[in-house]
Amino acid sequence: MLFQPINKNYHEFCIERDPELCINCKVCVRQCSYEAHYWDEARQKVMHDNSKCIGCHRCEALCPTAALNIVKKRSDFRTNSLWRPVFLQNIYKQADTGGVLLAGMGSPVDIPVYWDRMLLDASQVTNPSIDPLREPMELKTFLGAKPRKVELKTDKKTGKTSLKTKLTPQLELDVPIMFAAMSFGAINFNLHRAMARAATECGTYYNTGEGGLHKSLYKYGEHTIVQVASGRFGVHRDYLRAGAGIEIKVGQGAKPGIGGHLPGEKINDKVSETRMVPIGSDAISPAPHHDIYSIEDLLQLIYALKEASEYKAPISVKIAAVHNVAAIASGIARAGADIITVDGMRGGTGAAPAMIRDNVGIPIELALAQVDQRLRDEGIRNNVSIVAAGGIRCSGDVIKAIALGADAVYIGTATLIAVGCTICGRCYTGKCPWGIATNDPKLSKRQNPDIAAKKLTNLIHAWGHEIEEMLGGMGLNSIESLRGNRDKLRGIGISDTELDILGIKHAGR
């Protein structure tokens, strides 16, 4: 059959080796976890196999003589607008294996990125800008339910005024950016430790994901959000009380409506201890929580977790961005959640069925605008904070998300890119060349937790400075003044329907 040899020999990338520069040092051989480079004993030189290259560029980055270039294969299938090469490749693979196609990271489907089609307002003469170098700028953010009004009381003897209104537990962020949920097992311990340290240094939080929290990281609990997913991996009383906040994972942007699966090859002794599953066994999270089939069921779990944390931790509920997300968020707010996380379809993941990742859900921009507006229309926006996730790439995206109605954002893929990820999309193989999505002891050593923590801290500080600059340019001196202020946004190159959903005007109006 024709497809068999095509599938076997077809490859996406080509390794170009300059014979004038290559000194046969074997660095590329040692660095390539997919064995695309190898030592040819007969020829006494380094050779390569293009069919094994995944385009991670690690060999190119570490080659001491710059002898390597990794390029997309120039030869391709005959042009056809309907049958793009990816569809042919997928059919060849499935005809060979009969299996579900897996994919890592965010969706590459050409769906509009609305962040790039929104522009920020800038202040001019009548509303002068603010210089963040000379004027104080407030980025501090509190996540949790807010009272409708605040009452003060005055001590008759001392004359001192204090807060009479009792506040619910809040997460206090120095900057409205948190590290997204990535479970221990999906990424290795070095990265979890780096995120914990960076979150502590930056005055923000990192999310454990559904894999539990290793006991050595409990000391970072004041900057940790612990997650409870359908598999309940690693969930016990001490875990729930270790974090400053608790998140119930109902859905995930990269794979709405389905569960999770961590292959047994990734479950070593540390992961086994933390997740409370046997070494080498698959950890499968079912699609639904088997105790949640209604908003009333969710309410019971929310208050059970509040009881478990002695009402000291705000409870978040994470949902995927889907078509009726605003109605779902309304129900969650009324069920007693303190925070709602909405995760868009461009969110990253270690492994998802490619067809789910690329065809299910909606972009975070549309979902966020609808959730914020629905809660405002119902008069319950103060009952919850909103966290946006799924495709946040830069500080510009952060500030636009807040103008659309978010209180804060999660960054996942950006976190991994900061420590070296090149989005090669093979996280599910466990052979991550950059030592991120792997528990292989040799590969994991490629991530130094000290260096990784420094890079993540630098990223948050850099984005924080840029947010201050953009706020100043808009004539605002606090992030609170921008929250839900859609008049500071204008759309460009998008339809009237999209403008209506986003709740913004077109540029020029």
C-alpha positions as CSV (number, residue, x, y, z in Angstrom):
1,M,0.0,0.0,0.0
2,L,1.3,3.4,-1.0
3,F,0.7,5.2,2.4
4,Q,3.0,2.8,4.3
5,P,6.3,3.8,2.8
6,I,5.3,7.5,2.7
7,N,4.4,7.4,6.4
8,K,7.6,5.6,7.3
9,N,9.9,8.0,5.4
10,Y,8.1,11.3,5.7
11,H,9.5,13.8,8.1
12,E,8.7,17.4,9.0
13,F,12.3,18.7,9.6
14,C,15.7,18.4,8.0
15,I,19.0,18.6,9.8
16,E,21.5,20.6,7.9
17,R,25.1,19.9,8.9
18,D,28.0,22.1,7.6
19,P,30.9,19.7,7.0
20,E,33.3,22.6,7.1
21,L,32.2,23.5,10.6
22,C,31.4,20.1,12.2
23,I,34.2,18.9,14.4
24,N,32.5,15.5,15.3
25,C,32.5,16.5,18.9
26,K,29.3,14.4,19.5
27,V,27.6,17.1,21.5
28,C,24.5,16.7,19.3
29,V,24.5,12.9,19.8
30,R,24.5,13.4,23.6
31,Q,21.9,16.1,23.6
32,C,19.3,14.6,21.2
33,S,16.8,12.6,23.3
34,Y,15.2,11.3,20.1
35,E,18.5,9.9,18.7
36,A,18.3,11.9,15.5
37,H,22.1,12.3,15.6
38,Y,24.3,9.2,15.9
39,W,28.0,8.2,15.6
40,D,28.7,6.2,12.4
41,E,31.6,4.0,13.3
42,A,32.3,3.0,9.7
43,R,32.6,6.6,8.5
44,Q,34.1,7.8,11.8
45,K,31.8,10.8,11.9
46,V,28.5,12.1,13.2
47,M,25.5,11.4,11.0
48,H,21.8,12.1,11.4
49,D,18.4,10.6,10.7
50,N,15.9,13.3,9.6
51,S,12.9,11.1,10.2
52,K,13.6,11.3,14.0
53,C,14.0,15.1,14.3
54,I,11.2,16.8,16.1
55,G,12.4,20.4,15.5
56,C,13.3,21.2,19.1
57,H,16.5,23.0,18.1
58,R,18.5,21.9,21.1
59,C,21.4,20.5,19.0
60,E,21.5,23.7,17.0
61,A,21.5,25.8,20.2
62,L,24.3,23.8,21.8
63,C,26.5,23.1,18.8
64,P,29.9,24.7,19.8
65,T,30.8,25.5,16.1
66,A,27.3,26.5,14.9
67,A,27.5,23.7,12.3
68,L,23.8,22.8,12.5
69,N,20.6,24.3,11.2
70,I,17.2,22.7,11.7
71,V,14.8,23.7,9.0
72,K,11.3,22.7,7.8
73,K,11.4,20.2,5.0
74,R,11.2,22.0,1.7
75,S,9.6,19.1,-0.2
76,D,5.9,18.9,0.5
77,F,2.7,17.3,-0.7
78,R,0.9,18.7,-3.8
79,T,-0.9,21.9,-2.9
80,N,-4.6,21.4,-2.1
81,S,-6.7,23.9,-0.1
82,L,-8.9,21.2,1.3
83,W,-6.4,18.5,2.0
84,R,-3.6,20.2,3.8
85,P,-0.5,18.1,4.5
86,V,-1.4,17.7,8.2
87,F,-4.6,15.8,7.3
88,L,-2.7,13.4,5.0
89,Q,-0.1,12.7,7.7
90,N,-2.7,12.1,10.3
91,I,-4.6,9.7,8.1
92,Y,-1.4,7.8,7.3
93,K,-0.6,7.5,11.0
94,Q,-4.1,6.3,12.0
95,A,-4.2,3.9,9.1
96,D,-1.0,2.4,10.4
97,T,-1.8,2.3,14.1
98,G,-5.6,2.5,14.6
99,G,-4.9,4.8,17.5
100,V,-6.0,8.3,18.7
101,L,-3.6,11.1,17.6
102,L,-2.0,12.7,20.6
103,A,-0.7,16.3,20.6
104,G,1.1,18.6,23.1
105,M,1.0,22.3,23.8
106,G,-1.6,24.7,22.4
107,S,-3.7,24.4,19.3
108,P,-2.0,25.5,16.0
109,V,-5.3,25.9,14.2
110,D,-5.6,29.2,12.4
111,I,-8.3,30.7,14.6
112,P,-8.2,34.5,15.2
113,V,-6.1,35.7,18.1
114,Y,-8.3,38.5,19.4
115,W,-5.5,39.9,21.6
116,D,-3.8,40.9,18.3
117,R,-6.9,42.6,17.1
118,M,-7.4,44.8,20.1
119,L,-5.7,48.1,20.8
120,L,-5.3,50.0,24.0
121,D,-6.3,53.6,24.5
122,A,-3.6,56.2,25.4
123,S,-4.0,59.5,27.3
124,Q,-3.2,62.8,25.8
125,V,-3.7,66.5,26.8
126,T,-7.0,66.4,28.7
127,N,-6.1,63.2,30.5
128,P,-2.3,63.4,31.0
129,S,-0.3,60.2,31.2
130,I,1.5,59.1,34.4
131,D,5.2,58.4,34.6
132,P,5.7,55.2,36.5
133,L,9.2,56.1,37.4
134,R,8.0,59.1,39.4
135,E,4.5,58.2,40.4
136,P,3.4,55.2,42.5
137,M,1.7,52.5,40.4
138,E,-0.4,49.9,42.2
139,L,-0.5,46.4,40.7
140,K,-1.6,44.6,43.9
141,T,-4.5,42.3,43.3
142,F,-6.8,40.4,45.7
143,L,-8.5,37.3,44.5
144,G,-11.7,36.2,46.4
145,A,-15.2,37.2,47.0
146,K,-15.6,40.9,47.8
147,P,-18.3,42.5,50.0
148,R,-20.9,44.8,48.4
149,K,-20.0,47.5,50.8
150,V,-17.4,48.1,53.5
151,E,-18.3,49.3,57.0
152,L,-15.9,50.9,59.4
153,K,-16.0,51.2,63.2
154,T,-14.4,53.7,65.5
155,D,-13.1,52.9,68.9
156,K,-14.6,55.5,71.3
157,K,-11.6,55.5,73.7
158,T,-8.7,55.6,71.2
159,G,-10.5,57.2,68.2
160,K,-8.9,54.6,65.9
161,T,-10.9,53.4,62.9
162,S,-10.9,49.8,61.9
163,L,-12.8,47.5,59.5
164,K,-16.1,46.3,60.7
165,T,-17.0,44.2,57.7
166,K,-15.7,40.6,57.9
167,L,-13.7,39.7,54.7
168,T,-13.6,36.3,53.2
169,P,-10.1,34.7,52.6
170,Q,-8.2,36.4,49.8
171,L,-5.2,35.6,47.7
172,E,-2.9,38.6,47.7
173,L,-0.8,39.1,44.5
174,D,1.9,41.8,44.0
175,V,1.3,41.4,40.3
176,P,-1.8,40.0,38.5
177,I,0.1,37.0,37.0
178,M,0.3,33.5,38.3
179,F,2.0,30.3,37.2
180,A,-0.6,27.9,35.7
181,A,-1.5,24.4,36.8
182,M,1.1,21.9,35.5
183,S,1.1,18.7,37.5
184,F,4.1,17.1,39.1
185,G,4.7,14.2,36.8
186,A,3.7,16.0,33.6
187,I,6.6,18.3,34.4
188,N,9.5,17.3,36.7
189,F,10.3,18.2,40.2
190,N,13.0,20.7,39.3
191,L,10.4,22.9,37.5
192,H,7.9,22.6,40.3
193,R,10.5,23.8,42.8
194,A,11.5,26.6,40.5
195,M,7.9,27.8,40.1
196,A,7.4,27.7,43.9
197,R,10.5,29.7,44.5
198,A,9.7,32.2,41.7
199,A,6.1,32.7,43.0
200,T,7.5,33.3,46.5
201,E,10.0,35.8,45.2
202,C,7.5,37.7,43.1
203,G,4.7,37.7,45.6
204,T,2.3,35.6,43.5
205,Y,1.2,32.0,43.3
206,Y,1.8,28.8,41.4
207,N,-0.7,26.0,40.9
208,T,0.2,22.4,41.6
209,G,-2.0,20.9,38.9
210,E,-3.7,17.7,39.6
211,G,-0.6,15.7,40.7
212,G,-0.5,16.7,44.3
213,L,2.3,18.6,46.1
214,H,5.6,17.0,47.1
215,K,6.1,17.2,50.8
216,S,9.4,19.1,50.4
217,L,7.5,22.0,48.8
218,Y,5.0,22.5,51.6
219,K,7.2,25.3,52.9
220,Y,6.1,27.3,49.9
221,G,2.5,26.8,50.8
222,E,1.7,30.5,51.3
223,H,2.3,31.0,47.6
224,T,0.7,27.7,46.4
225,I,-2.7,26.9,45.0
226,V,-3.5,23.2,45.4
227,Q,-5.7,21.5,42.8
228,V,-8.4,18.9,43.3
229,A,-9.2,17.1,40.0
230,S,-11.4,14.1,39.1
231,G,-8.7,11.5,39.9
232,R,-8.1,13.1,43.4
233,F,-4.4,12.3,43.1
234,G,-2.4,13.3,46.1
235,V,-5.5,14.8,47.8
236,H,-5.6,14.5,51.6
237,R,-6.1,16.8,54.6
238,D,-2.5,18.0,54.9
239,Y,-2.4,18.8,51.2
240,L,-5.6,20.8,51.3
241,R,-4.3,22.8,54.3
242,A,-0.8,23.3,52.8
243,G,-2.0,25.7,50.1
244,A,-3.2,29.3,50.3
245,G,-6.0,28.5,47.9
246,I,-7.7,25.4,46.6
247,E,-8.8,24.9,43.0
248,I,-11.4,22.4,41.7
249,K,-10.5,21.4,38.2
250,V,-13.7,20.7,36.2
251,G,-12.3,21.4,32.7
252,Q,-9.2,22.4,30.8
253,G,-9.0,24.6,27.8
254,A,-6.8,22.2,25.7
255,K,-9.2,19.3,26.2
256,P,-12.7,20.3,27.3
257,G,-15.0,17.5,28.4
258,I,-12.3,14.8,28.8
259,G,-10.0,13.7,31.5
260,G,-6.3,13.3,32.0
261,H,-3.7,10.6,31.6
262,L,-0.2,10.4,32.9
263,P,1.6,7.4,31.4
264,G,3.2,4.9,33.9
265,E,6.7,5.6,32.4
266,K,6.5,9.1,34.0
267,I,5.6,7.8,37.5
268,N,8.8,7.4,39.4
269,D,9.2,7.1,43.2
270,K,8.7,10.8,43.9
271,V,5.7,11.1,41.7
272,S,4.3,7.8,43.1
273,E,4.7,9.1,46.7
274,T,3.0,12.4,45.8
275,R,0.2,11.1,43.7
276,M,-0.4,8.1,45.9
277,V,-0.3,5.6,43.0
278,P,2.0,2.7,42.3
279,I,5.3,3.3,40.6
280,G,5.0,2.6,36.8
281,S,1.2,2.5,36.8
282,D,-0.9,4.9,34.6
283,A,-2.6,7.7,36.4
284,I,-6.0,8.3,34.7
285,S,-8.3,11.1,35.6
286,P,-11.9,10.4,34.4
287,A,-13.7,13.0,32.4
288,P,-16.3,13.9,35.1
289,H,-15.9,14.1,38.8
290,H,-18.0,11.2,39.9
291,D,-19.5,13.2,42.7
292,I,-20.4,16.3,40.6
293,Y,-23.4,16.0,38.2
294,S,-25.1,19.3,39.1
295,I,-24.4,22.8,40.5
296,E,-25.8,21.5,43.8
297,D,-23.2,18.7,43.8
298,L,-20.5,21.3,43.1
299,L,-21.8,23.4,45.9
300,Q,-21.3,20.5,48.3
301,L,-17.7,19.9,47.2
302,I,-16.9,23.7,47.5
303,Y,-18.1,23.8,51.1
304,A,-16.5,20.4,51.9
305,L,-13.2,21.9,50.8
306,K,-13.9,25.1,52.8
307,E,-14.5,22.9,55.8
308,A,-11.3,21.0,55.2
309,S,-9.3,24.2,55.0
310,E,-11.1,25.6,58.1
311,Y,-12.4,28.4,55.9
312,K,-8.9,29.9,55.5
313,A,-8.5,29.3,51.8
314,P,-10.5,30.7,48.9
315,I,-12.0,28.1,46.6
316,S,-11.5,28.3,42.9
317,V,-13.3,26.4,40.2
318,K,-11.5,25.9,36.8
319,I,-13.6,25.4,33.7
320,A,-12.9,25.3,30.0
321,A,-14.0,28.0,27.7
322,V,-17.1,26.6,25.9
323,H,-20.1,28.0,24.2
324,N,-22.3,28.3,27.3
325,V,-19.5,29.3,29.6
326,A,-21.2,32.4,30.9
327,A,-24.2,30.5,32.2
328,I,-21.9,27.9,33.8
329,A,-19.9,30.6,35.5
330,S,-23.1,32.1,36.9
331,G,-24.0,28.8,38.5
332,I,-20.5,28.4,39.9
333,A,-20.6,31.9,41.5
334,R,-24.0,31.1,43.1
335,A,-22.6,27.8,44.4
336,G,-20.2,29.6,46.6
337,A,-16.9,29.6,44.7
338,D,-14.6,32.5,45.5
339,I,-12.7,32.4,42.2
340,I,-13.5,31.2,38.7
341,T,-10.7,30.3,36.3
342,V,-11.7,30.2,32.6
343,D,-9.3,28.3,30.4
344,G,-9.4,29.0,26.6
345,M,-8.8,26.6,23.8
346,R,-5.3,27.8,23.0
347,G,-4.1,26.6,26.4
348,G,-1.1,24.2,26.5
349,T,-1.1,20.7,27.7
350,G,1.3,17.7,28.0
351,A,-1.0,15.4,26.0
352,A,-4.4,15.7,24.4
353,P,-6.2,14.1,21.6
354,A,-5.3,16.3,18.6
355,M,-8.9,16.4,17.4
356,I,-10.2,17.6,20.8
357,R,-7.4,20.2,21.1
358,D,-8.0,21.7,17.7
359,N,-11.8,21.5,17.4
360,V,-13.4,21.9,20.8
361,G,-13.9,25.0,22.9
362,I,-13.6,28.8,22.2
363,P,-10.9,31.4,22.5
364,I,-10.3,32.9,26.0
365,E,-11.0,36.5,24.8
366,L,-14.6,35.7,23.8
367,A,-15.3,33.6,26.9
368,L,-13.8,36.1,29.3
369,A,-15.8,39.0,28.0
370,Q,-19.1,37.0,28.2
371,V,-18.4,35.7,31.7
372,D,-17.6,39.1,33.1
373,Q,-20.7,40.7,31.4
374,R,-23.0,37.9,32.6
375,L,-21.9,38.3,36.2
376,R,-22.3,42.0,36.0
377,D,-25.8,41.8,34.5
378,E,-26.8,39.5,37.3
379,G,-25.3,41.7,40.0
380,I,-23.0,39.0,41.3
381,R,-19.7,40.1,39.8
382,N,-18.3,41.0,43.3
383,N,-19.1,37.4,44.5
384,V,-16.1,36.0,42.6
385,S,-12.8,36.9,41.1
386,I,-12.1,35.8,37.5
387,V,-8.8,34.4,36.3
388,A,-8.1,34.1,32.6
389,A,-5.9,31.4,31.1
390,G,-5.1,29.7,27.8
391,G,-2.9,31.6,25.4
392,I,-1.5,34.5,27.4
393,R,1.8,35.3,25.6
394,C,3.0,38.7,26.8
395,S,2.2,41.7,29.1
396,G,0.1,43.2,26.4
397,D,-2.2,40.1,26.6
398,V,-2.3,40.4,30.4
399,I,-3.5,44.1,30.4
400,K,-6.1,43.4,27.6
401,A,-7.4,40.5,29.6
402,I,-7.8,42.7,32.7
403,A,-9.6,45.4,30.6
404,L,-12.0,42.7,29.3
405,G,-12.8,41.7,32.9
406,A,-10.2,39.4,34.4
407,D,-8.8,40.0,37.9
408,A,-5.6,38.1,37.1
409,V,-4.2,35.7,34.6
410,Y,-2.4,32.3,34.6
411,I,0.6,31.7,32.3
412,G,1.5,28.1,31.5
413,T,3.2,27.8,28.1
414,A,5.0,31.2,28.6
415,T,6.3,29.7,31.9
416,L,7.9,26.8,30.0
417,I,9.2,28.9,27.2
418,A,11.0,31.1,29.8
419,V,13.0,28.0,30.9
420,G,13.8,26.8,27.4
421,C,10.7,25.2,25.8
422,T,10.6,25.5,22.0
423,I,7.1,24.1,21.6
424,C,8.1,21.0,19.7
425,G,4.8,19.5,20.9
426,R,6.1,16.1,22.0
427,C,5.6,16.4,25.7
428,Y,3.6,13.2,25.9
429,T,6.7,11.1,24.9
430,G,8.5,11.8,28.1
431,K,11.7,12.6,26.2
432,C,11.6,16.4,26.4
433,P,15.0,17.6,25.1
434,W,15.0,20.6,27.4
435,G,14.4,18.6,30.6
436,I,10.9,20.0,31.2
437,A,8.1,17.5,30.4
438,T,10.2,14.5,31.5
439,N,11.1,12.5,34.6
440,D,14.1,10.8,33.0
441,P,16.9,11.5,35.5
442,K,19.4,12.4,32.8
443,L,17.1,14.7,31.0
444,S,15.6,16.3,34.1
445,K,19.1,17.5,35.1
446,R,19.0,19.8,32.2
447,Q,16.7,22.0,34.3
448,N,18.7,23.7,37.1
449,P,16.0,24.8,39.6
450,D,18.1,27.8,40.6
451,I,18.5,29.1,37.1
452,A,14.9,28.3,36.2
453,A,13.6,30.2,39.2
454,K,15.7,33.2,38.3
455,K,14.4,33.2,34.7
456,L,10.8,33.0,35.9
457,T,11.3,35.8,38.4
458,N,12.9,37.9,35.7
459,L,9.9,37.2,33.4
460,I,7.3,38.3,36.0
461,H,9.3,41.4,37.0
462,A,9.7,42.4,33.3
463,W,6.0,42.0,32.5
464,G,5.2,43.9,35.7
465,H,7.3,46.9,34.5
466,E,5.6,46.8,31.1
467,I,2.2,46.7,32.7
468,E,3.1,49.8,34.7
469,E,4.3,51.6,31.6
470,M,1.0,50.7,29.7
471,L,-1.1,51.8,32.7
472,G,0.8,55.1,32.9
473,G,0.3,55.6,29.2
474,M,-3.5,55.2,29.7
475,G,-3.5,57.7,32.5
476,L,-4.1,55.1,35.2
477,N,-2.1,54.5,38.4
478,S,-3.7,51.2,39.5
479,I,-4.6,47.9,37.9
480,E,-8.0,48.1,39.7
481,S,-8.9,51.2,37.6
482,L,-8.5,49.1,34.4
483,R,-10.4,46.0,35.5
484,G,-13.4,45.6,33.3
485,N,-12.9,49.0,31.8
486,R,-13.5,48.0,28.2
487,D,-13.7,51.6,27.0
488,K,-9.9,51.4,27.1
489,L,-10.0,48.8,24.3
490,R,-10.7,49.2,20.6
491,G,-11.0,46.4,18.0
492,I,-9.5,46.4,14.6
493,G,-10.2,44.1,11.7
494,I,-13.0,42.2,13.4
495,S,-16.7,42.0,12.7
496,D,-19.6,43.8,14.4
497,T,-20.7,40.5,16.0
498,E,-17.3,39.9,17.5
499,L,-17.1,43.5,18.7
500,D,-20.5,43.0,20.4
501,I,-19.4,39.8,22.1
502,L,-16.2,41.4,23.3
503,G,-18.1,44.5,24.4
504,I,-15.7,47.0,22.8
505,K,-15.9,49.6,20.0
506,H,-14.0,49.6,16.7
507,A,-10.8,51.6,16.4
508,G,-11.5,55.1,15.4
509,R,-14.7,55.4,17.4
